[in-house]
């Protein structure tokens, strides 16, 4: 039987291969039980253009608990602001094999509200 982590990594690899063929800037999300992280990565995959997470002081000041949907929404707004400051408006959403539900969905919707298109 394949365990959860291997299944997630397999799903992530398929998504990343498709995004790589599109040659698109990608917004990638990583989720743990306590925190959520987001990065905007250049189309060639060589450079991180913007990043945000629940570990940042500004986010912790607004919402000290990092493992819920409210914190994920704050991170989504921050990543959208930082990406726009870096000159990125269109991204491909890479959910890293995580289900589009809960915190991942909250981050994505907040990033869309912040002005990112995907």
Buried (B, 14 or more C-beta within 10 A) or exposed (E): EEEEEEEBEEBBEEBBEEBBEEEBBBBBBBBEEEBBBBBBBEBEEEEEBBBBBBEBEEBBEBBEEBBBBEBBBBBBBBBBBBBBEBEBEEBBBBBBBBEEEEBBBBBBBBBBEBEBEB
